[in-house]
Amino acid sequence: MTGVLRRSMAGEQGGDKASVAGSAAEAAGRPLDLFGSLPLPGGSESFTTVLVALGANVLIAAAKSAAAVVTGSASLLAEAAHSWADTGNEIFLLIANRRARRPPDAAHPLGHGREAYVWSLFAAVGLFVAGAVVSVTRGVQELLHPAPAGHFAVGYTVLAVSFVFEGLSFGQSLRQAGAEARVLRRDLIEHVLVTSDPTLRAVFAEDSAALAGLVLATAGLAAHELTGSVVPDAAGSILVGTLLAAVAIVLINRNRRFLVGEEADPRIRAAAVQALLAEPEVARVTYLRLEIVGPRMLFMVGAVDLTGDDIESHVAVRLQALEAKICASPAVVRAVLTLSAPDDPALPV
């Protein structure tokens, strides 16, 4: 088991074991885990990240709603809509976390991991509709039908407190994303965009947008107070909505790509090829596809050339044993191997 593979696969769970192949491998007296000793985290870190975000957003949404009523500020109302949208989204993400962890069954041999992307897609659409559309609409209405704002100190206080709570939530998602990015040797933003964990990506993006939105809302409210014009406040609301729309579109696109089938990072694929070639019975690897089928869950399909010249029945047992060793990794839901044709070129290492 190579150090490259350990680093590459870290941070990306699974787990259906092929019992027939496992028995064959045990009978051969061989260890079952081809991808052994991988430092793979469970789903508890993402679950904690979503819970922290949910708790923060409930408190923030209630405070912003009250402040919007008291001040009459369009920017504060946009921020309230944003926080209520985030609160609903966290519920979708909790459902995603729970349903994606259900084990494989006869009808779903690859597990239910892709459900995480379905519910995360719902959350992203909710952010667009309940957050972006409402904020832009409120800003336009304020421009068309201006209304004075007041009690600005209440608005500033709520925005400041909201910034603290959003900062705490963002800190949790930042810690999780940063730790995983360091293991995978990725840039932080790159990891957030390409990670197979949609809940981490959603919380990180929503909290980043929330902090930026708070700055925009504060600027709009302050400009309204200084100038007496509703235009800056309305513009702040429209800008918050535009920001939310951009974040929602990115999240929708990322979930769409994982739903239609996203291949694992090339570094993970290269490390998997090296790990297979390190097995004494594998002479060549001529085909390998590692498809992401859920958060930190992979489905492997490959073609290998085995050493020796066994009869067909013995070759089948050896392939089953190799599949079992691969499936022993918590990152691999299922592995399907076939024999390479004699003239198939080997994959580059």
WODA-V681943 format. One line per field, one symbol per residue. burial: 1 if it has 24 or more other C-alpha atoms within 12 Angstrom, else 0. A space follows every 50 residues. Layout:
burial->???
This chain:
burial->11001111111111111100110110000011111101111110111111 11111111111111111100111111111111111111111111111111 11110000011111111111111111111111111111111100000111 01011111101110111111111101110110111101001111111111 11111111111111111111111110000111111111111111111111 11111111100111100111111111101001111111111111111111 1111110000000010111111111111111111111111000000100
